[in-house]
Amino acid sequence: MIVIDTHVIVWDALQPGKISKKARRMIDRANETGEIIVADISLWEIAMLMKMKRLRIDATYSEFIRLVKSANHYSIQAITPEIADLSVSLSSEINLDPADRLICATAIHLNVPLITADSNLINAKSIETVW
């Protein structure tokens, strides 16, 4: 089981060549068993990126998410009270971006690695990352 960061969802759908070989192997393995976890905040981030035109796709947000979900065995993880509490308790080595903190808290709570290219998160000692 793995948690994937928002940019990995987008890259996997639109620019798979940007994903490292190690991350690709883990994603493919987790996809076979249906164990790719997406923090629900990532859905909001994608919607915001599309609304702000920082992510341009020839589809509506709903169509894009439907296509992404149909192409992969993603499980959407809701923010639980435990994840919310953990997200605000993380050390400052995890940046102050609420979405990043919730994604990290999701991976830590589930005790699984986070697939991310975010160097800030990769350098954080409080979370296991793969890239």
C-alpha positions in Angstrom: 0.0 0.0 0.0 1.2 3.5 -0.8 -0.1 7.1 -0.7 0.5 9.2 -3.7 1.0 13.0 -3.7 -1.2 15.2 -5.9 1.4 15.9 -8.5 2.0 12.2 -8.9 -1.7 11.7 -9.7 -1.5 14.3 -12.4 1.8 13.2 -13.8 0.6 9.5 -13.9 -2.3 10.6 -16.0 -0.7 13.2 -18.2 3.1 13.0 -18.1 4.0 9.5 -16.9 7.6 10.0 -18.0 8.1 12.4 -15.1 7.7 9.6 -12.6 10.9 8.0 -11.4 11.5 4.3 -12.1 11.4 3.3 -8.5 8.1 5.2 -7.9 6.7 3.7 -11.1 7.4 0.2 -9.9 5.8 0.9 -6.6 2.7 2.5 -8.2 2.3 -0.4 -10.7 2.7 -3.0 -7.9 0.1 -1.2 -5.7 -2.2 -0.7 -8.6 -2.3 -4.5 -9.2 -3.5 -5.0 -5.7 -5.7 -2.0 -5.4 -3.6 -0.4 -2.7 -3.0 3.2 -4.0 -4.3 5.6 -1.5 -5.3 9.2 -2.5 -5.9 11.7 0.3 -9.2 13.4 -0.5 -7.5 16.8 -0.2 -5.7 15.9 -3.5 -9.1 16.0 -5.3 -9.5 19.6 -4.1 -6.0 20.5 -5.1 -6.6 19.2 -8.6 -9.9 21.1 -8.8 -8.1 24.3 -7.7 -5.3 23.9 -10.2 -7.8 23.5 -13.0 -9.9 26.4 -11.8 -6.8 28.7 -11.6 -5.7 27.4 -15.1 -2.4 26.1 -13.7 -3.5 22.7 -15.0 -5.0 22.8 -18.4 -6.9 19.7 -19.6 -9.3 19.2 -22.4 -11.9 17.8 -20.0 -14.0 19.1 -17.1 -12.7 18.4 -13.6 -15.4 15.7 -13.1 -14.5 14.0 -16.4 -10.7 14.1 -15.6 -11.3 12.6 -12.1 -13.6 9.9 -13.5 -11.0 9.0 -16.1 -8.2 8.9 -13.6 -10.2 6.7 -11.2 -11.2 4.3 -14.0 -7.6 3.9 -15.1 -6.3 3.1 -11.6 -7.3 1.3 -8.5 -7.3 4.4 -6.3 -8.9 4.4 -2.9 -9.8 7.8 -1.6 -8.9 8.3 2.0 -11.1 10.8 3.8 -9.8 13.1 6.5 -10.4 11.3 9.8 -10.2 12.9 13.2 -6.9 11.1 13.7 -5.4 12.3 10.4 -6.6 15.9 11.1 -5.0 15.8 14.5 -1.8 14.4 13.2 -1.6 17.0 10.4 -1.6 19.8 12.9 0.9 18.0 15.1 3.6 17.4 12.5 6.9 19.1 13.0 7.9 22.2 11.0 10.1 20.1 8.7 6.8 19.4 6.9 6.0 22.7 5.3 2.9 24.6 6.4 0.8 23.9 3.3 -2.4 22.3 4.7 -2.7 19.9 1.8 0.8 18.7 2.1 0.3 18.2 5.8 -2.9 16.2 5.3 -1.3 14.1 2.6 1.7 13.4 4.9 -0.5 12.7 7.9 -2.5 10.2 5.8 0.7 8.3 4.9 2.0 8.4 8.5 -1.4 7.3 9.9 -1.6 4.4 7.5 2.0 3.6 8.1 2.8 3.5 4.4 5.3 5.4 2.2 4.4 8.6 0.3 5.2 8.7 -3.4 6.4 12.3 -4.0 8.9 14.3 -5.9 8.6 17.2 -3.4 12.1 17.7 -2.1 10.8 19.3 1.1 8.9 16.1 1.9 11.7 13.8 0.7 14.1 15.6 3.1 11.7 15.4 6.1 12.7 12.7 8.6 9.3 12.2 10.0 7.8 10.6 6.9 8.9 7.7 4.6 9.0 8.8 1.0 9.8 7.2 -2.3 11.0 8.8 -5.4 
